[in-house]
């Protein structure tokens, strides 16, 4: 069985697909209801996930590299 994600919305009476999708009669569907989050809540969630991923990627004993360690500077980098 292959899975496909299709965006949809509920208008209060019916579920409407937001993009074209060919479905055969009796096709089994799995519906995941997304919690209604404000933009700020979603942004905070992404920041938390990103921070967690960075923390797991770098250990507590990581060396600190100085700018002298750069062998070939990126000419497009503006020093931000």
TORKOLRO-551703 format. One record per residue: x, y, z of N, C-alpha, C, O, CB in turn. Coordinates in steps of 0.05 Angstrom, whole numbers, padded with zeros to 5 digits, always signed. Last residue first. Glycine has a CB too. Example, Ala and Ser with C-alpha at 12.3 -4.5 7.8 and 13.67 -1.06 7.14 Angstrom:
BEGIN
+00257-00045+00142+00273-00021+00143+00258+00001+00157+00268+00023+00161+00282-00012+00114/+00264-00114+00156+00246-00090+00156+00264-00066+00156+00285-00066+00169+00226-00089+00181/
end
This chain:
BEGIN
+00553+00772+00165+00530+00773+00183+00532+00752+00205+00515+00750+00222+00504+00768+00168/+00590+00780+00125+00598+00782+00153+00575+00784+00172+00578+00796+00194+00615+00806+00156/+00572+00769+00075+00574+00797+00082+00581+00801+00112+00578+00823+00122+00547+00811+00076/+00594+00725+00025+00587+00728+00053+00592+00757+00062+00613+00768+00057+00604+00708+00071/+00614+00720-00025+00586+00730-00023+00578+00734+00006+00557+00746+00011+00567+00710-00037/+00664+00696-00021+00663+00725-00029+00635+00737-00026+00632+00761-00025+00672+00728-00057/+00685+00658+00031+00663+00660+00012+00660+00690+00005+00654+00706+00022+00636+00649+00025/+00754+00640+00038+00731+00656+00046+00710+00656+00023+00717+00656-00001+00739+00685+00053/+00787+00584+00052+00778+00598+00028+00753+00614+00035+00731+00602+00037+00773+00578+00004/+00800+00572+00105+00820+00568+00084+00813+00584+00059+00830+00595+00045+00823+00539+00077/+00792+00593+00169+00779+00594+00143+00801+00592+00122+00819+00609+00121+00762+00619+00139/+00816+00600+00217+00814+00573+00208+00802+00571+00180+00802+00550+00168+00797+00556+00227/+00812+00652+00233+00837+00644+00221+00836+00616+00209+00853+00609+00193+00860+00646+00242/+00765+00655+00261+00764+00663+00232+00790+00656+00218+00790+00653+00193+00759+00693+00229/+00764+00596+00302+00768+00624+00298+00766+00630+00268+00766+00612+00252+00795+00634+00309/+00721+00550+00332+00738+00556+00309+00740+00586+00306+00720+00600+00306+00729+00543+00283/+00718+00511+00387+00710+00537+00377+00730+00544+00355+00754+00544+00361+00708+00559+00399/+00699+00441+00390+00718+00463+00390+00706+00489+00379+00688+00488+00363+00743+00455+00374/+00651+00410+00433+00658+00419+00406+00679+00442+00407+00676+00459+00424+00632+00429+00391/+00632+00384+00478+00661+00388+00475+00669+00397+00448+00692+00393+00439+00675+00362+00482/+00579+00376+00474+00587+00397+00492+00617+00402+00490+00626+00423+00500+00580+00389+00521/+00563+00365+00403+00568+00357+00431+00577+00380+00448+00583+00402+00438+00588+00335+00431/+00513+00375+00356+00538+00384+00367+00540+00377+00396+00522+00381+00412+00540+00415+00364/+00463+00351+00346+00484+00349+00325+00512+00357+00336+00532+00348+00326+00477+00367+00302/+00430+00362+00388+00438+00334+00385+00460+00331+00364+00475+00311+00364+00414+00317+00376/+00424+00417+00381+00436+00407+00406+00445+00378+00403+00466+00370+00414+00417+00409+00429/+00397+00418+00332+00424+00429+00334+00439+00418+00359+00462+00412+00358+00424+00459+00334/+00348+00395+00348+00364+00382+00328+00393+00392+00329+00412+00376+00326+00353+00386+00300/+00330+00434+00385+00335+00406+00394+00353+00391+00374+00371+00377+00382+00308+00392+00397/+00324+00477+00350+00343+00479+00372+00350+00451+00382+00373+00445+00388+00332+00496+00395/+00283+00458+00318+00309+00465+00306+00330+00465+00328+00352+00455+00324+00308+00492+00292/+00241+00453+00355+00250+00430+00340+00278+00435+00329+00295+00417+00331+00231+00422+00318/+00236+00508+00370+00242+00487+00390+00253+00462+00377+00273+00450+00386+00218+00480+00406/+00221+00531+00321+00246+00539+00335+00255+00518+00355+00278+00512+00357+00242+00566+00348/+00172+00506+00312+00194+00501+00293+00221+00509+00306+00241+00495+00302+00190+00516+00267/+00143+00527+00356+00147+00498+00353+00171+00492+00335+00187+00475+00342+00122+00484+00343/+00142+00582+00342+00156+00573+00366+00162+00543+00366+00183+00534+00375+00139+00580+00391/+00110+00578+00296+00138+00588+00294+00154+00579+00318+00177+00570+00315+00138+00619+00291/+00062+00562+00318+00076+00544+00299+00105+00552+00296+00123+00535+00295+00062+00546+00271/+00050+00607+00349+00054+00581+00362+00069+00562+00343+00087+00548+00352+00026+00568+00370/+00044+00645+00309+00065+00648+00329+00071+00622+00343+00094+00615+00347+00057+00669+00349/-00001+00628+00280+00025+00629+00267+00048+00630+00287+00069+00617+00283+00026+00653+00248/-00040+00583+00321-00034+00609+00310-00006+00608+00297+00010+00591+00303-00036+00632+00331/-00068+00520+00304-00047+00536+00318-00045+00563+00305-00048+00566+00281-00020+00521+00317/-00111+00472+00308-00111+00500+00299-00092+00516+00315-00098+00525+00337-00140+00512+00301/-00084+00409+00293-00093+00428+00314-00091+00456+00302-00072+00463+00289-00076+00425+00339/-00107+00369+00241-00086+00387+00251-00097+00406+00271-00118+00418+00266-00071+00402+00228/-00126+00304+00235-00136+00331+00241-00114+00347+00253-00103+00340+00275-00162+00330+00259/-00119+00258+00186-00104+00269+00209-00115+00298+00212-00112+00314+00194-00073+00269+00205/-00148+00202+00160-00151+00231+00163-00137+00239+00189-00142+00228+00210-00181+00239+00164/-00139+00156+00111-00131+00161+00139-00132+00192+00142-00118+00206+00127-00103+00150+00146/-00180+00114+00070-00167+00140+00076-00160+00141+00106-00174+00129+00123-00186+00163+00068/-00189+00065+00020-00186+00071+00048-00171+00098+00052-00151+00103+00038-00171+00048+00063/-00236+00071-00031-00208+00075-00025-00205+00081+00005-00219+00099+00015-00195+00098-00042/-00288+00066-00050-00280+00049-00027-00250+00050-00022-00239+00033-00008-00287+00020-00032/-00273+00087-00116-00293+00081-00095-00281+00062-00074-00266+00043-00081-00319+00069-00107/-00209+00121-00123-00228+00100-00132-00249+00096-00109-00243+00102-00086-00213+00073-00138/-00189+00186-00135-00195+00165-00115-00215+00146-00127-00235+00154-00138-00205+00178-00089/-00143+00233-00155-00161+00212-00165-00164+00190-00144-00145+00178-00135-00150+00200-00191/-00139+00298-00138-00131+00272-00129-00151+00252-00139-00175+00254-00131-00127+00270-00098/-00122+00367-00135-00133+00345-00150-00122+00318-00140-00098+00316-00135-00129+00348-00180/-00128+00399-00071-00113+00394-00096-00125+00370-00109-00138+00353-00096-00083+00389-00090/-00159+00401-00027-00148+00426-00037-00132+00423-00062-00123+00443-00073-00132+00439-00015/-00219+00367-00014-00191+00365-00022-00182+00391-00034-00197+00403-00050-00186+00341-00042/-00263+00377+00039-00257+00384+00012-00227+00381+00007-00211+00392+00022-00267+00412+00005/-00312+00349+00079-00283+00351+00075-00278+00356+00046-00288+00341+00029-00267+00326+00086/-00371+00384+00101-00357+00364+00085-00327+00370+00085-00318+00392+00090-00368+00364+00057/-00386+00421+00141-00405+00400+00133-00390+00377+00118-00396+00354+00123-00426+00411+00114/-00345+00454+00152-00366+00452+00172-00386+00430+00166-00401+00422+00184-00381+00479+00174/-00306+00447+00115-00322+00472+00114-00345+00473+00134-00362+00491+00134-00334+00475+00086/-00241+00426+00121-00268+00420+00129-00284+00446+00130-00277+00464+00144-00270+00405+00156/-00190+00412+00072-00202+00429+00094-00231+00420+00098-00243+00408+00081-00200+00459+00087/-00126+00384+00052-00155+00387+00051-00165+00405+00073-00149+00413+00091-00169+00359+00053/-00071+00356+00017-00082+00377+00035-00112+00379+00031-00122+00376+00008-00068+00404+00030/-00049+00291+00018-00065+00310+00003-00076+00331+00022-00089+00323+00042-00088+00296-00013/+00001+00243+00012-00010+00265+00029-00025+00285+00011-00013+00294-00009+00012+00279+00045/-00002+00174+00004+00000+00200-00009-00013+00220+00009-00034+00216+00020-00014+00200-00038/+00027+00109+00006+00014+00131+00019+00018+00157+00003+00039+00161-00009+00024+00134+00048/+00014+00043-00019+00029+00068-00019+00013+00090-00006-00012+00090-00007+00037+00075-00049/+00017-00023+00000+00000+00000+00000+00018+00025+00000+00035+00027+00017-00019+00000+00024/
end
